[in-house]
């Protein structure tokens, strides 16, 4: 999963609000996606 994170690293800035929104839903899968 780390390779995918590095690949989409430039897009992380735009996806940050999305991750924060999903974090409010308390989904364990989102944690794996971030890491």
Kinemage of the C-alpha trace (Angstrom):
@kinemage 1
@onewidth
@group {chain A} dominant
@subgroup {mainchain}
@vectorlist {calphas} color= white
{ca unk a 1} P 0.000 0.000 0.000
{ca unk a 2} L 2.990 2.287 0.578
{ca unk a 3} L 3.876 2.287 -3.123
{ca unk a 4} L 0.354 3.423 -3.982
{ca unk a 5} L 0.573 6.220 -1.422
{ca unk a 6} L 3.836 7.488 -2.916
{ca unk a 7} L 2.362 7.280 -6.404
{ca unk a 8} L -0.632 9.432 -5.493
{ca unk a 9} L 1.332 11.649 -3.128
{ca unk a 10} L 0.807 14.828 -5.238
{ca unk a 11} L -2.940 14.149 -5.207
{ca unk a 12} L -3.012 13.676 -1.447
{ca unk a 13} L -3.437 17.427 -0.919
{ca unk a 14} L -6.738 17.350 -2.795
{ca unk a 15} L -7.857 14.100 -1.194
{ca unk a 16} L -7.083 15.306 2.327
{ca unk a 17} L -10.630 16.671 2.917
{ca unk a 18} L -12.003 13.358 1.676
{ca unk a 19} L -9.915 11.376 4.155
{ca unk a 20} L -11.004 13.677 6.976
{ca unk a 21} L -14.646 13.185 5.962
{ca unk a 22} L -14.242 9.408 5.919
{ca unk a 23} L -12.507 9.538 9.295
{ca unk a 24} L -15.705 10.978 10.784
{ca unk a 25} L -17.511 7.872 9.524
{ca unk a 26} L -15.069 5.838 11.628
{ca unk a 27} L -14.174 3.318 8.925
{ca unk a 28} L -11.089 1.164 9.713
{ca unk a 29} L -10.392 0.809 5.973
{ca unk a 30} L -9.682 4.530 5.684
{ca unk a 31} L -6.756 4.119 8.085
{ca unk a 32} L -5.182 1.516 5.797
{ca unk a 33} L -5.720 3.813 2.826
{ca unk a 34} L -3.948 6.722 4.471
{ca unk a 35} L -1.004 4.615 5.578
